[in-house]
Amino acid sequence: MSAVLRVQDLSVAFHTRGGVVRALDRVGFSLGAGETMALVGESGSGKSVTAYAIMGLLEAAGRVTGGQAWLGETDLLAADLSRIRGRRVAMIFQNPRAALNPIRAVGAQIADVLRRHGGASRFNAGARAIEALRAVGIPDPARRAKAYPFELSGGMCQRVMIAIAVAANPELLIADEPTTGLDVTTQAVVMDLIQAMAARTGMATILITHDLALAAERAQRIAVMHAGHVVEEADTATLLAQPRHPYTARLIAATPTAAGSLDDLQSVPGGLPDLRRDDTPPCRYAARCERRLASCDGALSVRALAPGHQVACTNPLEAAA
Amino acid sequence: MRAILLRLVGAIPTLFGVVLVTFLLTRVLPGDTATYFAGPTASPESIAQIRTSLGLDRPLPEQFWRYLVDLGHGDLGMSLTTGQPVKTELVNRLPASAELTLCGLLLAIGIAVPLGVLAAVRQGSLIDHACRVVATAGVSLPVFFTGLLLVYVFYFLLGWSPAPLGRLDAFASAPKQHTGFYLVDTLWAGDFETFRAAAAQIILPAGTLALFALAPIARITRASMLAVLGSEFIRTARASGLSGPTVVLTYALRNALLPVVTVLGMVFSFLLGANVLVEKVFAWPGIGSYAIEALIASDYAPVQGFVLTMAVLYVLLNLAIDLVNRAIDPRARRGA
């Protein structure tokens, strides 16, 4: 399988007044054409930083300190990203209304991207923007194209975001918490739309979410992140049925299901470690882990337990029979 | 259209308040008009006679009522020092002041907005520090000082600019009046010689005003640009791969201009005040120098006329800013 995106040993550090924050440490994953992979983890685990590092959109304090990111044959860490962003990799964000220019009509915002990447001319960009709005299921697109974000609902704004993102038929779509802040029915509609667009164009999707249930429902594979590490990666069914990393198991136990009762839910004890410290332990979960061994303080390596199932743990859980 | 009318009607109480307060203030100020007008050798009898003929012996409410009735007829009274109707003088002098203030403001915008934008885009760079120095210098130097400094350097030391004596030097004649703005009228008449002369005269006083106005405009542009550049929709624009100029100019700057326009209104009103001093320094025949002379002579009518003119200008200015804001911001358009 030729990978659309291959990320290897990607490390990112932020230089802050309080010290150097090692936000990502040797993050690796890959995904193939048309595949949907979810990056799951609690707030601050480095999901969004991973996306921004790939897109070259890290804020000024952030630096990629090591590793590689390949989009097909293109080295994303060396390439001129201004011709790749929006054209080959696109991104949609949470809080869609704030993510759109408040004083520019939504049709014009789509037209801007079409003229930049889609080969549209000044004259047909408007018409093509209306087509793009129709493609994401916005009723009466000709009229809505003239609307401003504040005149549209959150769900409508997210559809516009999606129209902007897929305008140039990218190979990869990164959806950063695309449904956070939308009501539940709209969430489902937006996710359906993203998957329909992906199916139509064959683009791969990275779904960034803290919601394991959403990931389980929508992604073929899941990578679980904790404090800047990918602690476990597997196909969705395997990961849910046979979590091998203690953190994954804890995360699953903390996710509500339709069948289970709320009393069964267990929170993950402890919090994320301070990533500014120079003596951050090799396994950043060790301080919260009930399976910690003396050998956990040695070097941490990623182990392949089965094809496509990796875990970064010295003392993983037993595979269920 | 209706909104504009409503705004204008809403300004009437404000204007009435301005009329009342200026009327009272001019009466409270020390100095007796009749004594001044009668001259140093006048007898008490002739002073009393003048006072009666000017109506200054009547009770204040009656004086105020007569003033209001005159205002209603468009009569701003007579200046006692020049013997001319105040209205004629103000109409003749207003274009000079307006031209000077607008030139100063345009000059300031032309320098401060790009400076603020560059300072925000290249935060911490040389131009950012330059922006800070200019802003600090601009607020800390009073206009009469910068005015005199510019005259000293460019007229006295370097001899680059003509003598700071009004709108045109003695050899040029005023252009035929269309707008009253010499820079516009000379171009209208195709008289480039006079245009050059008028431009040479206006550049120093306009520069003085611009230096004063630079600081707040540059600061607010920089701060507003920084805030907008950090916002989520700029991240979206970057993630969509839009080009740098599109992101900075079409997306960021237009959003950042909203607070800048609001501040421009305040800056313009500061300029109207600063104008009075600058006109004095450059012997500019505007309404500011006219009002100062009248004030020193306890000449009520011109002072009242001046303040009223300023108030009307200010109301119109705020209206204009509202309209510009509506043009930029769709939320202001549909919200009203």
Interface residues (C-beta under 8 A of the other chain):
Chain A: M55 L57 L81 S82 R83 I84 R85 G86 R87 A90 M91 F93 N95 A98 A99 L100 N101 P102 I103 R104 A105 D112 V113 R116 H117 Y148 F150 E151 M161 I164 A165 A167
Chain B: S231 E232 F233 R235 T236 A237 R238 A239 S240 G241 L242 S243 G244 T246 T250 Y251 R254 N255 I328 D329 P330 R331 R334
